[in-house]
Amino acid sequence: MTDPRTTPAPEGVRTDVAHNARVWNHWLGGTDNHPVDRAVGDRVTAMYPSIGEVARADRAFLGRAVRYLAGEAGIRQFLDIGTGLPSAGNTHEVARRTAPGCRVVYVDNDPAVLALARTLLAGSQPGTTEYVDADARDPERILRASASTLDLERPVAVMLLGILNFVLDTDEARRIVRTLMDALPSGSHVVLTHPTLELGGEGNEAAMRFWNENATPPITARTRAEFAAFLTGLDPVDPGIVSCAHWRGEPGAVRVAQFGAVARKP
Ligand SMILES: C[S@@+](CC[C@H](N)C(=O)[O-])C[C@H]1O[C@@H](n2cnc3c(N)ncnc32)[C@H](O)[C@@H]1O
């Protein structure tokens, strides 16, 4: 992994404003971030002390959901939109530990994630893992670009973890999920996490306001009803919509203010 503390920023990467992918990396204990990301990330932590726990719970949920999908649900293809910077337990690593033949397409629109895409793809058989530099608001393009790696006639798990919160218009966010799931066959799944103000999390709302004034892209929280609407027409997998820490999590796991769910297209 590169160390941005000593390596010049790659082309297109702005180091004068905090970016979500890099701040998320900071909260997860990574080093692929810049002083501006650490400064904003630490201010958010001071206002909303459980944000680091949210990030770790979200990644742990990713691991449990992918293990369930590649195991019990028999899924062999993953479309991970809003990938984030490479971290411990990336989707293709978790999936292939359960089912070695899994294919994965990663999508993100942050130039810092693009710059590290090679790290993400290293070690994979050619043609089995791909990175697409695209915006979630263009699901048609994402589907076209994925078709050279994934067989879209067969079930796919669409991962949208911590990303629809950056699509501020709820109708647009719903259209993204609907467009992706409409294009995929029965047996496909969607995996979602999303911040909310309905599960506690002291300082969450003020921290989001601070984020929107000082960092990019702007974020929004959503209610359980808004989150549930993303799953319209799909069958939620047990235990349904819960704090992502509680989705098949360790007994007694501390609740975080982030919904998590997995749902299957009938
Ligand atoms: C909170 S991080 C989550 C990373 C990872 N999914 C996880 O759960 O650990 C959100 C990611 O979504 C990406 N992102 C935000 N808005 C996006 C958009 N409109 N299109 C594509 N990616 C986006 C950010 O660059 C960032 O990498």
The ligand as a MOL file (V3000), in Angstrom:
LIG
                    3D

  0  0  0     0  0            999 V3000
M  V30 BEGIN CTAB
M  V30 COUNTS 27 29 0 0 0
M  V30 BEGIN ATOM
M  V30 1 C -18.6030 5.2690 3.5840 0
M  V30 2 S -17.6050 4.6750 2.2590 0 CHG=1
M  V30 3 C -18.0780 2.9630 2.3200 0
M  V30 4 C -17.0210 2.0450 1.7620 0
M  V30 5 C -17.4130 0.5550 1.8020 0
M  V30 6 N -18.5830 0.3100 0.9860 0
M  V30 7 C -17.6670 0.1100 3.2190 0
M  V30 8 O -18.8430 -0.1210 3.5540 0
M  V30 9 O -16.7220 0.0120 4.0040 0 CHG=-1
M  V30 10 C -18.5390 5.2630 0.8270 0
M  V30 11 C -17.8600 5.1000 -0.5190 0
M  V30 12 O -18.8050 5.4860 -1.5360 0
M  V30 13 C -18.1260 6.2590 -2.5060 0
M  V30 14 N -19.1110 7.1350 -3.1760 0
M  V30 15 C -19.7920 8.1760 -2.6350 0
M  V30 16 N -20.6350 8.7020 -3.5420 0
M  V30 17 C -20.4880 7.9660 -4.6810 0
M  V30 18 C -21.1040 8.0080 -5.9610 0
M  V30 19 N -22.0450 8.9300 -6.2610 0
M  V30 20 N -20.7160 7.1030 -6.8840 0
M  V30 21 C -19.7670 6.1690 -6.6090 0
M  V30 22 N -19.1650 6.0760 -5.4040 0
M  V30 23 C -19.5230 6.9650 -4.4430 0
M  V30 24 C -17.0780 7.0390 -1.7330 0
M  V30 25 O -16.0380 7.4720 -2.5830 0
M  V30 26 C -16.6330 5.9900 -0.7130 0
M  V30 27 O -15.5690 5.2290 -1.2100 0
M  V30 END ATOM
M  V30 BEGIN BOND
M  V30 1 1 1 2
M  V30 2 1 2 3
M  V30 3 1 2 10
M  V30 4 1 3 4
M  V30 5 1 4 5
M  V30 6 1 5 6
M  V30 7 1 5 7
M  V30 8 2 7 8
M  V30 9 1 7 9
M  V30 10 1 10 11
M  V30 11 1 11 12
M  V30 12 1 11 26
M  V30 13 1 12 13
M  V30 14 1 13 14
M  V30 15 1 13 24
M  V30 16 1 14 15
M  V30 17 1 14 23
M  V30 18 2 15 16
M  V30 19 1 16 17
M  V30 20 1 17 18
M  V30 21 2 17 23
M  V30 22 1 18 19
M  V30 23 2 18 20
M  V30 24 1 20 21
M  V30 25 2 21 22
M  V30 26 1 22 23
M  V30 27 1 24 25
M  V30 28 1 24 26
M  V30 29 1 26 27
M  V30 END BOND
M  V30 END CTAB
M  END
